[in-house]
């Protein structure tokens, strides 16, 4: 993609990167990319993230656990620093990080499974594809000449940076349910990807993805220790080490051998701030916090160094060069993620909760489908009426439920699904 230097844009970015799906004119000193960031921060969808599950639901009564909004802020802080080190547009990476979870439904990935199953005959559901839908259609801010909502109408560079999986469901890898757009969002996807090679993520999207991986791995581990789902003494005990690595390996899906994961675990556990026990004291809280800081710095520094070495002076902006994450760092991130998966997501004590969350969302979807437009908020009711077929109408119901917070999903379920006693 050939790019012409523009004095109003960061180095490496041209006019096409700052274009919007529907052109706009603005006054003031803010750059187009800074304006994108403000639009996400002021959106209602972003505020709703404060009451959506990261790993532990905000309805669980654990007031210190991260939610999707605090997670997104932490991802953005990491992403902005990566952008500085790599010469990428800070506002573009920052905004992509802030926006990356806007499409997540109530109850996180567990809710995603329920919506995908319910919508299987209407194009399925994927949180990242829903993020694009929120940014370009559902979040009310701008309208096109035909009166249709175009969402926040962000710049091409920012939308592309927010796209973690630049392909559709039919184009996804065999067995994978990860994709970046729904069929009726193809026009805006084609626009934002103009000039890009198929399935290749821009450098800013790769920086966002890495920032998300780093934040997810260390902060979910921290929350799991503080909430006592993970006992550091059990982690340190060599008697259960082999079974732990097997569990991590199963979660990683064969991306690494057991030997690679075992070596990665050993490197992490040999760091000075690694906890060998937890009593909730301020000293242990500080040690755990310093461990997460050490890991963030370790993962980011290694990736920046490897990326700059591979680029050999070439600019990274947009499609100039890719982000390089060393294999040993990938394995260490996978270990931390896998430990959380083994002790929290795959924990037997959590399964009844996860099952009930999926049942709740499925029952709510069924009830809203039966109620039709009368059960939906006005904006989604209008989409339901305008749908040309059942698939479009089901998509309006899915959009409605995906927009809910954990608490509002529970409240809606009580309103539409629970029969009052008489």
Secondary structure, 3 states (H helix, E strand, C coil): CCCCCCCCCCCCCCHHHHCECCCCCCCCCCCHHHHHHHHHHCCHHHHHHHHCECCCCHHHCCCCCCEHHHHHHHHHHHHHHHHHHHCCCHHHHHHHHHHCCCCCCCCHHHHHHHHHHHCHHHCCCCHHHHHHHHHHHHCCCCECCCCCECCCCCEHHHHHHCCCCCCECCCCCCCCCCCCECHHHHHHHHHHCCCCCCCCCCHHHHHHHHHHHHHHHHHHHHHHHHCCCCCHHHHHCHHHHHHHHHHHHHHHCCCCCHHHHHHHHHHHHCCCCCCCCCCCCHHHHHHHHHHHHHHHHHHHHHHHHHHHHHHCCCCCCCCCCCCCCCHHHHHHHHHHHHHHHHHHHCCHHHHHHHHHHHHHHHHHHHHHHHHHHHHCCHHHHHHHHHCCCHHHHHHHHHHHHHHCCHHHHHHHHHHHCCCCCC
